[in-house]
Amino acid sequence: MRTQEHRIGNPAVDLPRQLGVRTPIKRLGAWILNLLLFVVTLPGRLVCRKASPPSGDPARILIIRADQIGDVIMSTAILPALRQSFPAARIDSLCGSWAAEIIRFNRYIDNVIVFDCPWWAPAGSRARSWKKFPWHVLRLIAALRRTRYDVAIDLRGDIRHIFLFTYLSGAGRRISNDRSGGRFLLTDCVPYQEDLHELEKDWVVLAPLGIPPADHPPEVHYTQEHMQAAAAVLKAHDIRPKRFIVVFNGGRSPLRHIPMPVLAQACSQLMKKTGNAIVIVGSSADHRRADVLLRRIAELSGDDSALHNLCGRLNLLELAALISAARLFIGTDSSVSHLAAAAGVPRVVVFGPTDPRLCPPEGAQTIHHRHPCCPYLWTRCLVSHNRISVAGVEAISAQEIANAAAPML
């Protein structure tokens, strides 16, 4: 993969002409932010224009993956190769508090830096994150500069991350892609390729370090305590290992939810045919919807003795340990599906607004009915201009889910 180095030049060259940002408003915002940062950082880049990236193996590496939990889980696939290439280096990871647990026990990471970017924070804590942001980001930048990283890598290619965590950190070598611009702030800019799987995009960003793509799956490392906590929950509900199906139909986006009648019918069929219990997982916010789903399944099956609502009962790593003991996972395109992939359990994943070619959990059996607006992550269709409810998943039938799950059972 050919990398490009950009320092000082014509804004017409350095500013992005085509951004890998889908929504027009966000694309305009990224362009304006690029122009502003190009002007603001110009004096500093002129002063440092003769500096060259450090040679030799780096002693301190910063990996930035400050976005969503699913993206953090997928990024763990590159960590074994990074550690193998630089066994003596200190490798730190910067991520949000919602995903820190995924990285904290990873054997390839030396230190986890927790910082909540307000633009990625869950809706319930976003206002609080913005209020704390100015003071917290200044403290973070000061800490990053004191560490003197040799290499800072932003896996997402977010102009905000590139500026705050790679450029202002003072890292000698700054690597990312030009998804939202910022190439003039980088020493190694990898062209963004939108049609690659998210895992492949992470591998491409490592190319300037001479690390070739490898066939490493994402990994989630949990401890004996997490396994014991999951086992205690299963015992308390009289659920036998490998005799239950984990179902996830929660998350923040209603566009990704499988219609309740469809999922209830599929679960009822599988429970009758295989005798497996149905275990609904999710956050505490998903608890009420899970109760409604279980009532529907009970009405269809005529039996509620093997139905369990565990929403809000487990943290991320305890949930991973519980999923690893399941016979099958059925869920939507979500962080929990990526958790199931890392746990190595057979899985059926239903896609709605996102493109299953770009971000399917590793090894999943996917179900998808393409909508004219796909891939879409907003609530209004850019083709029909109508408000989208569950356009991407409403065409999926219970029989499709049951047929996809049957061979795995």
N, C-alpha and C positions, 0 to 999 in steps of 0.2 A: 504494500500500500504506500503510495507516494504521499509524503507529508509536505506541507507548505509552511514557510516561515514568513511572517509579516511583522514589520516594525513601523517605520515611518513611510508614508507615501501619499498618493493622491486619494482623497476621500472617495472618489468615484471607484477606486479599486478596493480600498480597505473596507468601505461600508458594504453591507450585504445587498446584493441585487436580487437575490431570490432566497427567501428564508424558508426553513422547514417548519413554519408555524402555520397551522391550517386556517384559523379564524381571521377574517380580515381586520378586525379591531385589534387583536393581539399582534398581528403582523405590522400594523401601523405603529403600535406602541413600541415594538421591538426596534423598528427603524428609527423612530425618534430617540429612543434611549441610546442606540448605537451612535447617532450623530452627536448627542450630548456628551457621551463618554469620550468620543474621538476628540472633541474640542477640549474637554476638561483634562484629559490625560496627555495631551500633546506636549506640553512643556517637559513633563517627567520623561516621556519617551524620547524626546530630543536629547535630553541630558544623558540618557542611558543608551543612545543609539549604537554606540561602539561596543557595548558589552556583548559577550557571547555566552551561550548556555554552558554550564560546567560539563567537563568531560569526565569519563570514568564512571564507575558504578555509584549510584546515589546512596548516601548514608541515611537520609530521611525522606520518606515519601508520604504524601497526603493524598488520599482517595476521597473525592467529594461525591456523595450520593445523597443529597439533602431533600429528596422528593418523597415519593410514596413508598409504602411498605413493599408492594409487589416488585417495584423497580429495585429496591435494596436487596430483596431476596434473589432476583435474577443476577444482580451484580456479583454475588458471592461465587459465581462460576469462575471468575477470572482470578480470584485471590490465590488459589494454589499455584498457578503458573507465575504470578507476580512474586510470590514468596520463593519459589524455586529459582527464579532468575536472579533474585537479590536476597540470598539467605541471611546476610549480615545486616541488612537495612532495617531501620525502624519504620514500620508501616502503620500509619494512623488513618482512621476513617472518620469523616465528618458526616453526620446524619441527624435527622430530626428525632425528638424524644419518642415519637410514636414507633420508630423503627430501631431504636438503639438496642433493644433487647436481642434483636436478630444478630447484630454485630458483636455485642459484648462478649459472647462466649465463643466467637469464631477463633479457631486456633491459629489462623494466619494473620490476625490483626493484633498489634501491640497495644494500641490505645484508641479509645472511642471518644471523639469530641462531639458533644451533643449541642446542637443549635437548631432552634425552631424558626425556620423561614416563614414569615407570616403568610406568604402566598401559597405555601403548601400545608399550612396548619389545618386541622379539622375545623369545620365551620363553627363548632361550639367554642373553640379557643382562639379563633383568628383575631378577634378584637383585642384580647389580652396580649397576644403575641405582637401585634402592631404597637401596642402601648409600650412594651418593653424593648422593642426592636432597636431604637437609636443607641441606648446605653449598652445593651448586650452585644450589638455588632461591633461597637468600638472596642469593648473588652476582648472580643474574639479576635479581631484583627491584630490587636497588640500581642495577644498570646501566640498567634500564628507567626508573627514577625520575630518574636523572641526565639521560637523553635528553629528558625532558619531552614526551612525545607529546601532540599535540593530539587525536588520534583513535586508539583501539584497537578493532579489530574481531575478534571471535572467530567464525569461520565455522561452527564445529560446534555452538555452544550448550551447551558442557560446563561445568557449574557449577565444576569445578576450574579450568578455563582462565579462566573469567570472574573468579573470585576472585583467582587468582595473577597473571595476566598483564594483565588489564584494570583491575580495581579497585585492586590493590596497586601497579600501575605509576603510578598518579596521573594517568592520562590525563584530559584535560578532558572528552572525550566518549567514552563506552563503549557499543559497539553489539554486539548479538548477538540470538539468538532464545532463547526460554524452553523449549528442548527438555528440559533437566533442571533448570529453575528458575533462580534467581539474578537474577530481574528487579529485585529491590530493590538490586542492585549496579550496575545499568546506567542510563545516561541515556536510551538509546533501546532499547527492547525490542520486537523484532519477533515477533509470534505464530508459533509453530512449526506448520508444515503438513506432516504426515507423508506425505501422498499426493503430494507434489511430487517430481520428479526431483532428484537431488542437485545438479545444475547450477543448477536453478531455485531451490533453497534458498539457494545462495550469492548469486544475484542479488537475492533478496528481502532479504537482510541488508544489501545496499548501498542499499536504497531510502531510508533516512533521510538519506543524503548527496545525494539527488536524482539518482542515477544509474539510468536506466531499463535494463531487460534488453536485451541486444544478442545478435546471432547470432554470437558469437565461439566457435569451437571451442577445446578445450584445446590448449595449445602446449607442446612440449618443445624447448628450444633446445640443440643440441649443436655442438661446434666441429669444425674441420678435423681436429684430432688424434683425436677420437672416430671420425670417418668413416674415417680412415686405419687405426685399430686394427681396426675392423670389417672393412674391406676386406682387411687382412692375414690375418685369421682365415678369411675366405671363400677367399682364394687358397691358404692352407695346406691347406685341405680340398678344393681343386679344385671349389668351388661357384660356379656362374655366377649373377650377379645376375639377378633376375626369373625364375629357373628353379628356385626352391626354395620349399617351404612350411614356415613356422615353426610349431612345435607347442609349446604349454605346457600341462602337466598337473601342475604342482607346487603349491607353496604350503603353508602351515601347516595348513590345515583339510582333513582327509580327506573331509569332507562335500561338498567341491566337486570332487573328483577324478573325471574320467570313468573308468568301469570300463575296465581295461586291455584286455580282449578286444575291447570295442566300439571303442575308439580305434585299436587295432592294425588291425582290419578296415577301418575307414574310411580310414586312411592307406594301407593296402595297395591299396585300390580306386583312390584318387586317384593314387597313384604309377604304377600300371599304365596308367590311362587317359590321364594327362597327361604322363608322363615327368619330372615334377618331383621333385627330391630332397626328402627329409624331414629337417628340422633341428630337433632337440629342444633347447629352451633352458630355463633355470632357474638356481637357485642351486646351490652345491656340494652342498647337502643333497639335491637332487633327482637327483644323478648316477646313483645306483644304480637308482632306479626308471626312469630314462630308458634305461639299458642293458637292463633287462627288456623295456621297451616295444619297443625296436629289435630285440631278438631275436625277439619275437613277429611284428613286421612282416616281418622277413626270412624267417621260416618260412612266412608266408602268401604272400609275393610271390616267394619263391625267389631273391631278389637282395638282397645287403647292400651293394652298391657305392655306392648313393646315400643311405645312412643315416648321420646324423652326430649325435653327442652333444656339444653345446657348453655343457652345464650348468656353471656356475662359471667360465667362460672370459672373461666380459665384465662390466663394470660397467653401471649403469643406462643411461647415455647412449650407451655403445658398443653396448648391446643395442638401443636405439632406432634408432641408425644402421643396424645390421644388419637390423632388422625392416623399415625403410624400403626396403631393397633386395629384399625378398621379394615373391613373387607373391601370397601369401595367408597369413593368420594364422589358426590354429585354437587356441582356448584356453578356459580356464574363466573364470568371473567373478573377476577378480584384478587386481592392479596392472599386470601385464604386458599384459593386454587393454587397459587404459586407455593404456598406453604405445604399443601398436599403433594405437589410435585417434588419439593425438596425432601419430604418425608418418605417418598417412594411408594405411595399407595396407588393402586389403579384408580383412574379418575375419568369422569365425564364432565366436560366443561361446556356450558351453554353461552354462546356469544350473542350480544345484542348490538350495541352501537359501535363496538370496536372491530377491527379487522383481525380475524383469527390467524391470518398468515404472518402478522407482525409481532404478536405478543402472546401466543398460546403457551400455557404452562408446559414444561418439558414432558413429552411423552403422553399428552392427554388425548383422549378421544373427544373431538370437538363437534358441536352441533351449531349450525349457523344458517340463517336465512338472510341473504343479503338484501338490505334496504337501499333504495336509490341514493340516500344520503350517507351511506356507509363509506368510510368510517366517520362517525360524528360523535362529538363529545359535548355538544351543546344541546339546547332544548328546542330549537327551532330549525326546521329543515331548510337547508340552503337551496334545495331544488324546488320544492313545492311551496315554501314559505309558510307552511302550516306548523303549528306546535306539535312536537313529537311526544307521545306518551310512552308506549313500549313497542314502537313500530318494528324494531329489530327482532323482538322475541315473541310477538303475538302470533306469528305464523307457526311456531314450534308446537308440535303435538306431544301428548304424553307417551304415545307409542314410540316416537323417535327416541325419547329419553330411555324408555324401558328397553328398546332394541339395542341401543348403544351400550347399556349397562349389562345386559344379559350375558354376553360372552365373558365378561370379567368376573361374573359370579359363578 
